[in-house]
Amino acid sequence: MQGSAQGGEMENYRKIGRTEEESPLPFADLPLDIVEMKVKEGSKIRNLMGFAMGRMALEGTRQIVFSGSGRAVTKTITCVEIMKRRIGGLHQVTKLRYKSLQETWEHRGGPEGTPNLTLLKSVPSICILLSKEPLDAGEAGYQPPDTGGGLWLEGEVETLREEEGEDPSPSPRGVKRSLCCEDTQMVKKISREDRQLETAPLPNYNYIVNYQQ
């Protein structure tokens, strides 16, 4: 860290810059044109899934990677779970690691020439590979395809509507509008456990979901 400030003095600073360490994807033998969805804290799931679903619908797209770090980890996992429910039979490999993050803070109202602060952090990062083709079942982090259906769950749609600031009022009975498509789709009746998808930690991820930056 360049410069100095006590914890209570940080309120006098504002963040003016942020850069993340660039590192290669932690998967072997990826195609050169692999689609990587880089999820940020402020990313809209509607936009992410609209693009990702469109690419995965192409015949030539066999794999896709979702990645995120820090507070974007939970949103990254949410995107993956939505895609797995929309597209059945996807194989998954999850990799966890730490990335270096540099933040630049500027003193507000201080004397002219007051130096900026540069904070270096190490934050958890997650990379998830989804593949239409089988992957090595012996690789660490591998998960076989889900056996459930590929339809949107009512609870997922309501959660995304609230995030996007839309009216969460229900659609006609048995019908929900997809947030990444223009058509309406029938959805199956869901259980109490299904409704907890967005709120309760998932068994395969809960060791990182509860991270607080």
N, C-alpha and C positions, 0 to 999 in steps of 0.2 A: 504494500500500500504506500502510495506517495502522498505526502502531506500527513496531517494528523488531525483527529477530531474525536472527542469523547462521544459515547453513545447518545447522551442528551443533546449534544450539539448538532447532530445530524439533521435535526429539524430545520436548521439554517441552510441546508444544502438542497439542491434539486438535481435530479439525475438528467444528464444531457446526452449520454451516449452509452451504448451497450454493444459489446461484440462477443461472439461465441467462438470457441476453438473449432476449427474445421478439421474433421477427421473422416477417414473412409468408412463406408458401411461395413459392419462386422460380419458379413456373410460371404462365403466363397462361391465362385462360379456364377455370379450374377450376370445377366445379359447387359450389354453395353448401354442399351436404351431403357434400363430399368426405371420405372416411375417411382420417385421418392416424394412422399407427401410430408413436407416439413411443417409440423404443427407448432404454432406459436400460442402464447397465452391469450392473445387477443383474436385468434383465428375464429371464424364463424364455421360451425360444423356444417351448416347448410352449404356453404361454398366449397368446403373441403370434400364433402361427400358427393356433391354434384359433379365435380371434376373427376374424383377417383372412380365413381361408379361408371361414368362415361368411358374412361380408359379401360376399365376391366371388362366392359361390354364388348370391346374390340377383340376380334378373333386372334390377332397377333399378340395380345397382351396376356401373358401367362402368370406374371408375378407383379407384386406391388409392395413397397415398403412405406411404413408410417414411422416417423421419428419425432421425438419431442424431448425437451429437457426442463428441469425445474418445475414450475407450476403448470407447464403444458403437458406433463406426463399423463395426468388423469384424462385430459381431453384426447390425447393420442390413443389411449386404451378404449375410450368410448367410440371413436371412429372405427377402430378395428372390430369391436364387438358388433357394431351396426352392420358393417360390411359382411361379416360372417353370417349374420342372420338374413341378409339380403341375397347373398350368393352362397349356396350350399356347397359342401365338399371342399372347402379351402383348408389346406395344410398350413400350419403356423410354426414359426420359430421366433422366440423372443430373446433378445440380448439386452443385458443391463450393463451400464458402465457409468463413469463419471467424466464430465467435461469441464474444462476451464472456462470461466466467464469473467469478462472484464467490464466493469462499470466506471463511468466517469461522472463525478458529481461537482457541481459549480456552487460556490458560496453565494448566497443571496444577500445582497445589501452590504457585503463586506467592503473593506478598503480596496481601492484599485490595486491590482497586482496580486491579490490574494490567490495563491495557487489552487488549482483544482485537485480534487481527491481522485485517485485511481484505486478502486477496490478490486481485488482478485478473489474470485469464489470458485469452489469446486461443487458442482451441482449434479444430481443424478440425471441420467439420460436413459431413454429406452428406445430401442429399434425393433420393429416387429415386421417380419417378412410373411406375407400371405401368398400362397401359391396354388394355382389350379392343378398343378402336377405334384405327385408325391415327392416328399423331402426325406432326408435321412432320419428315420425314426430314432436312431441312436444318438443324434446330436443333442447337446444340452439345450434346453429351452423348447424342444419340439412338442407340439400339441397336434393330435390327429383331428380330422374334421369333426365338427359338431354333428350330432345326430338329429338335432331339432330342425324345424322348418326354417325357410329363408324369408319369412314375412316380417314386416315391421311390427313391433309390439306397441300397443296403445300407450304404455307408460313411456317408451322412448320418444314417441311423437310429442306427447305433452311436455316432456322435459325440454326437448329442443325448441318447441314453440315458446316456452317461457324464456329460454335463453335468448332467443331472437327477438323478444319483445312483442310476440304475436298474441292474439286473443286465444287463450287456452281452452275456450268453450268447446264442448264435444261436437264432432261431426255427426251426421245421421247415423243411427244405430248400425253397427257392423261395418262402417266405412270410415277410413282415415285417409287424409291426403298426405302423400309422401312429400317431405320437405326438400328432396333433391330431384324430384320429378314433377311433371305437370299433371299426371293422371292420378285418379283415385284408385285405391286398391282395397280389397277386402282383407281384413286382418282377423287372425284367430282370437278366440276368447283367451285371456291371459290369467295367470294365477297371481296370488300375492307375491310369490317369489320372483316372478318375472318383473313385477313393478319395481322391485328393489335393484334392478340392474344398474341404474344410474346413481343410486344413493348409497348402496352397501358395497364395501370393498369386494372385489372378485377374488375367489380363492387363489387363482394363479398370479395375481398381481399385488395382493394386499401388503406385501413387504415393501412396496415402493409408492403405492397410491397415497398413503397418509403422510408423505414427506411435506414439510412446510418450509418454504424458502425463507 
